[in-house]
Amino acid sequence: MSDYNKGLFKSWVPKPVQLLLILIFTTLIMAINPVYTGNISLMVGDLGTLSDWLMMANFASFIGMATSMPVVLRVKMRFRTKEIMTVSLAMTALLSFVIATTDTAEIIVASSFLMGFFKMFMMMEFILPLMFILSPDGKRGKFYAVFYPFSIATGNITGYYLANLSYHTTWQYVHLLTAGICLLMILMVVIFQHNQRFARRMPFSQIDWLSMALFAGTFLFMSYLFSFGKTLNWFDSAGIRISFWGTLVSFTLLVLRQLMLKRSFVSFGIFSKNNVQSGLLMLLFTGVFLGTSSLQNTFTVGILGYDIVTNASLNVMMVPGVILAGVVAFFWFKHERPIKMFIFSGLAAFFLNTVMMYFMMVSELNYESWLLPMILKGYGMSALFIAVWFYTLDQLEIDDMLQAIGLVLVFRSFVATAVFSSFFAWLQYQYQWQSVNNLAVYMDGNTVSVQNALAGYKNIQLNAILAANKRIYGLIAIAAVGMMLYVLQHHFGRLRFTRFRWTRGRFYRAMAHRKVRASKVAKSKAVRHR
């Protein structure tokens, strides 16, 4: 038997059972999260803390995943598959238990970061085999067309059932259940997975741990900045000022550190490539639409009065659109069509969702009215995740991609979303009070008593929220038009103005031919004159 084994399971496990185990492990690993967004309101009420801490914990899990990405391959080369899975699952079970039993927000944030860190090691153990199974010809587009819809749909469906479970029990029970599932998965690892190495053993000596700390520190400072900005009134708070300078100093030291290293921890050289720059800009476009989730939650909970189960069920409505985008993307990449119009279709779906949300800002909205806008949102999210991620990392060497994928991941999942979520929350607050002031103009103290004014205060606030949300959705719809125009004029790696170049060549040839003809005519006239 060979010393190395590219597979995951022991030789006696039948191939169909291996595929089933890969599906089970992948689904469960994707479903494990340190903070489930549908349960945040329950956690806030039970812990007596700010929701900003739990938002920061959610961001911290993505930062942890991005931090581990540059060392994933080296860890896979250093340890056996069974060792990686056993340690990662054991740490995840322990951290889930800590989150379920603690009442300190800072511990939840730290545990979330570590859970995301170990989650990436587990995911990569199954993503690599899935990549070879789904796209044996090496076309990453077909793999993304299956993987991203599967991961988004799994997260939405799991979030709904866990919100339902938390609603009927407690939010702590969900995390204890997560710890139990991790222990059960450890038992499955011991039984089915082999104990051989993936490749030649590589040391840890070439990993720059200081760069890893600076990378994590940069984005953890940034997560505090965007999570607490509105609550602490931005730079009026000493904590916000410290987080801002912490972000700036950590990032500067990280960049300088990479210039000193022979083998850099993260690669900044790829950001000089045109496709990476354009891809990051389009990921920022995606963040604009994903940032509207806070507006939607304010509307559904504050105006319509949905509970956490009903609110989570709206995400399940996205699943048909998510799957549709995956099917379209699979055939799109299979026939190797240009991705311009596919990206345009994702932005167009988000644009239609935004326009519909603009007109849905009423206090007596029917539940069934959510179906079409949520399907459009699901299609737009899935399409942009697939196509923009493919375009951003296209034509990169494997070493550059592994070094840069952490930065791209944290930019897509954290920075772009956090920036616009924070900005929309601040904008919503400003527009809400502006609406209240506008309504107060029509209230005369001589005609409206204090009791009547106080009785109508709730309606005034609700109408102010609706007016603020409607105004923001209108601005996003206008911005979406500009995004679609950008995509239509972008070349996406193909030569533009080829028709102009062909015409210019014909023009020069025609001019030369005209000069020859003019010369011949002049000579004939001269001969005739003689």
N, C-alpha and C positions, 0 to 999 in steps of 0.2 A: 504494500500500500504506500502511496506517495506520502511524503512528509507534509505536504501542503494540500489544502482542500478548499476549493473555491465555493463550495456549497455551504449549506447551513446545518444540515441534518445528517444523522447517521445513515450508513449505507443500507440498513435493513428497512428503513422507512420507505414505503411505496411512493412513487412520484405523485399520484393524486392526493395522497395524504400530505405530502410536502407542500403542494400548492394550497391545500386547505389550511395548513398551519401558518403559511406565510400570510394568507388573507386574515386569519384570526389575529395573529400577532400585530400585523400592520393596523388593523382596525382598532384594537385595544390601545396600542401605543398612541395613535392619533387622538383617541378619545380622552386620554389622561391629560389633565390640565391642573395647575395649582389653584387657579381661580376661574370659576365658571361664571361668565358675565350675567347669566340669568339669575344667579343667586346673590349678586352683590347687594341688592336691597335688603335681603334677609340678613346678610353678614353685617351690614351697617347697623341695622336695628339691634342685633344681638350683641355685637361687640361695642356699640356706642362710640364708633369712630367715624372719621370722615370717609366718604366714598372715594376721595382722592387717593387714599392709601391703597385701596383695592385696585383702583385704576393703575396706579404705579406698579403694583404687584403683577398685574396682567402684562404690562409693558416689560417688566423685569424678566418674565419667562422668555419672551422673544429675544431679549438681550443676551440671556444665558445661552440660548440656542445659537445665536450668531457668534458668541465668544468661543464656543467649542468647535465651530466649523473648521477653522484653520488647522486644528490638531486632530481631526477625526481620522484622517487617513493614517497618520503616524500612530495613533492609538490602535487602529485596526492591525497595523503591521507589528505592533509591540506585543499585543495580548491575543489570546485565543477568543473565538466567538463566544464560547460558553462563559468565559471569565468576564467579558464586556457586558453581556446580557445579565448575568447574575448580580454583579456589583451595581449596575445601573438600576435594575429593578428593585434591589434591596434598598438603595438610597432613595428611590422614588417612594417606596412604601413608607420608609421612615419619615421623610419630609411631609408626605400626606398626613401621617399621624400627627406630626408636629402642628401642621396648619389646623387640624381638626380640634386640637386640645389647647392651643394658645389663645390668649386674648390680647396679645401685643402686635400691633400693626407692623412694626419694623421686622419682627420675626417672620411674619407672613411674606413680606417683600423679599427677605433674604432666602427663605425657603423656595419661593417662586423662581428666583434666579437660578438656584442650584437644580431645581427640577427641570427647568428648560435646558440647562447645561447637560444633564445626563440623558434627557429625552432625545437630543440630537444623536448621541452615540447609538441608541437603540434604533432610531429611525433609519440611520444609514446602513445598519446591518441588513435591513429588509428592502431599502430603496434600491441598492445596487443589484440584488438578484431580480427585483421587479423590473428594473430598467432593461436587463438582458432578456427577460421573458416577454415584455410588451413590445420592445423594439430591438429584435435580434440583428437588424440591419444597421444599427447605430444611429438611427434618426431620432434625436431627442424630442422632436416636436410631437411624435406619436405617443411617447411616454408621458409628456406633460399633459396631453389631451385626455389621458386616462387618470393620471395621478391627481392632478389638481381638482377636477370635479369630484373624485372619490373622497379626497381629504376635506373639501368644503362641505359636501353633503353629509359626511360622517360627523363633522363638528356640529352642524345645525341640528341633525336628528338626535345626536347624543345630548346636546344642550337642552333640547325640549324634554326628553325623558328624565334627565337629571333634575331639571327645574320642577317637573311634576313630582319627582321623588322627594325633593327638598320641601316642597309645599305641603306634602302630606306627612313628612317626618321632621327632620331638621337638616340644615345645611351641613352640619358636622357629619351626619350619617353618610353623606355622599363621599366625603374624603376618607372616612373609615372604610367604606366599600372599595374605594380606589386602592387603599393599602392592601386589602384582602385580595383583590384581583391581581395585584403585583406579586404577592406571595404565591398565588396559584400559577402565575406565569413562570415563576422561578422553578416550580415543580415540573412544568412542561419543558423548560429549557434543560433541566437535568436529565429528563427521560429521553428527549428526542434529538437534542443538538450534539454534534460531535465535539471532540476535544482536541482538534488539530488546528494548526495555524493557517492563516490565510496566505501568507507569503513569508519571505525571509524576515527574521526578527530585526527590528530597527530600534536604536536607543532613543532615549528622551533628551539626550544632551543638547540637541540642536534646537529645542523649543525655547523660545525667549519668553520666560514667565513674566518679566517686567512689562513687555508689550501686551501680554494678555491682560494684566492688571490695569494698564492704562486704557486699553480698549473697553474693558468693562466699566471702568470709572467714568470714562467720557459719556457713555450713554446712560448710565445710572444717574449721574448728575443731571443730564438732559431730561430724563423721565421725571425727576422731581420738579424740574422747572416747568414742564408742560402740564403735569398733573395738578400742581398746587398754584399755578399762576393766577387763575381767576379768583380762587378762594382767598389768597394772601395779597391780592391787588398788585401782582407783579412786583416791580422793583421797589415798591414801598416796603417790602418785607426783606429783612436781613437774610432769611433762608433762601429766598429767590436770588438775591445778589450773590450769595456764596455758591449756589448751584450753577449760576451763569458763568462765574469766573472759574469754577471747578471744571465745567465743560470745556471752556476755552483753553485753560492751561493743560488739562489732560490730553486734549486732542493735539495741541502743539507739541507736547513732549512725545506723543505717539508718532507723529510724523517725523520728528527729528530722530527718534530712535530707529525708525526704519531705514533712514539714510545711512546710519552707522553700521547696520547689520549686513553680513554677507548673505544670509538667508532671512529675508524679512518675514515677519509674522503675518502682515496683511500687505497686499499689493495696491499701491496707489497709481502705478503706471498705467493701468488699464483705463483710468478715467480720462486719458488723453485720446482715447478712441472715440470716433464719432458715434458708433452704435451704442456705446455705454452711456455717453452723455445724453443722447436722445432717449435711451431707455429709462434713465433715471428721471428725466423730465416727464415721461409718460407715466412712470410709477407715481410721481407727484400728482399728476392728473387723477390717477386712481385714488390717491389719498383724499382728494377733494370730495369724492362721492362717498368713500368709506367714512369720512368724518361726519357725514350727516346722520350717522346712527344715534348720536346724542340728541339731535333734534327730533328724530323719530321717537326715541324713548320718552322725551319730554312730552310729546304729543299724546302718545298712547297711554302713558301712566298718569300724567298730570291733567290731561283734558278728557280723554275717553275713559279713564279709570280702569284700565286692564290690570289684572293680576299677573304674577310672574309666569304662570303657565300659558295664559292667553298671549302674553307678549312674546314668549319663546316660540309659540306656534306660528308666529308670523315668519320666523326664519325658516321653518319647514316649508312654507309656501315658495321659498326661493329654489328648492331642490329641482323642480322640473326645468327651470331656466338654466341651472347649473349643469344638469345632465345634457340639455340641448346644446349648450356651448361646447361641451366635451365631444359630442357626436360630430358637430360641425367641424371642430378643430381637427379631429382624427382624420376625416376625409380630406380636409384642407391640406394638411401636411402630407398625407398619403399621395396626393396628386401634385405636391410641391408647388402649390400656387403662392403668389406673393401675399404676404401677411398684411399689407396695407388695409385692404377692405375688411379683413377680419377684425383688426384693431378698431377700425372705424365703426363696425357693427357693434362692438362692445361699448364704445363711447355713445353711440346713438341710443342704445338700450338704456344707459344711465341717464341720458338727456330726457328720454321719454318718461322714465321713472321720476325725474325731478319735476318735469312739467305736471305730471299727474299729482305728485305730492303738493305742488303749489295750489292746485284746485281742490285738494282733499282737506285743506286746513279749515274744517268746520267741526263744531262740537257734537253733531249728531251723525257721525259717519257710520255707515253700515260695515259690519265685519267682513262680509263677502267682497267689499270694494277693494280690499287689500290684495286680492289674488293676482291681478294683472301687474300692478306696479312691483310686487315682490318677485314675480317671475322675471320681469325685465331687469330688476336689480341683480338677481341670481345669474342671469345670462351675462350681464355686463361685468360682474365681478369675475366669473369664471373665464370669460373670453380674454379679459385684460391680464389676469394672472398668467394664463397660458402663453399668450402671444408676446406680451411685453417681456416676460421673463426669458422666453426663448430668444427674442431679438437682442436683449441686453447682453446675454452671455454667449451669443453666437460668435463663431470665429475666434474664440479665445482658446489658448493652449490649456491643457488640463491643469498644469501647475498654477498658472495665473488665475484660472477659474476657481480652484480650491482656495487660493489665498484671498480672492476678492469676493467670493460668494457670501462670506460673513457680513461684509459691509453692505452688499446689495440686499441681503436678507433683512438686516436691521433697518435699512432705509425704507424698504417696502412695508414691513410689518409693524414698525414702530415709528420712525421719524415722520414719514408722510402722513400716517394716520393721526399721530399725536399732535402734529402742528395744526392740522385743520380742525381736529376735534376741539383743541384748546381755543383756537381762533373763533370757531363758530359759537362756542359756549360764551366767550366774551362778547361777541357781536349780538348774540341773542339777548344777553342781559342789557346791553346798551339800547337795543331797539325796543325791548320790553318797557323800559322806563320812559323812553321817548313816546311810546304809544300811550302810556298812562298819563303823561303830561298833556298829550294831545286831547285825550278824553276829558281831562280835568277842566279844559277850557269851557266845556258845555255845562259844567256844574256850577250853579249860582247859589251861594249861601243864603240868599234871600228867598229862594223858591224851593230849595231842597234842604230838608232838616238833616241834622247830624245822624239821627237814627236811620233814615232812609239812605243816606250816603254810605254808612257802614254796612247796611244790609246789601247794598249793591257792589261792595268792594270786591267780593269774590268774582263776580261776573266781569268786573273791570279788569282784574288780573288775568282771567282766562282769555278774554278778548285781546289783551295786550300780548300774551304768549302766542296766540294764533297769528296776530298781525306781524309779530317779530319773525316767527318761523316762515310765514309766507314771503316776507321780504327777502329773507336769506335764500330760500329756494329760488326765488326769482333771479337773484344775483348769480346763483350757481348755474341756472339754466342759460343765462347770458354768457357766462364763462365757458360753458360746455360747447357753445357754438364756436368760440375761438379755438378750443381744443380740437374739434373736428376739422376745422380749416387747417390747423397745423398738420394733422395727420394726412389730409388730402394733398398738401404740397410737399410733404417729406418724401425723400427718395427711397428710404429703407434699403440702402446699399446698392440700388440699381442706378445706372447712368440716366441722368436727366438730359433733356434737350437733344436727344439723339437725332430727332428730325431736323433740328436747326443745324447740327453739324453736317448731316448729309446734304442739306440744301446749300450750305456754305461751300461745300466742295463742288457742287454742281455750278454754283455761281462763279467760282474762280475758273472752272473749265470753260464756262460760257463766255466769260470775259476774254480769256486767251483766244478762244475760237473767233470771237468778234474782232480782235486785233489782227489776227491772220487774214480774215476776210477783208478788213479795211485796208490792209497793206496790199493785198492782191488787187483790190479795186483801184487804189491809188496808182499802182504800176500800170494797170490797163489804161487808165485815163492818160497817164504820161505818154505811153506808146501811141495812143490814138491822137494826142495833141501833136506829137511829132509828125 
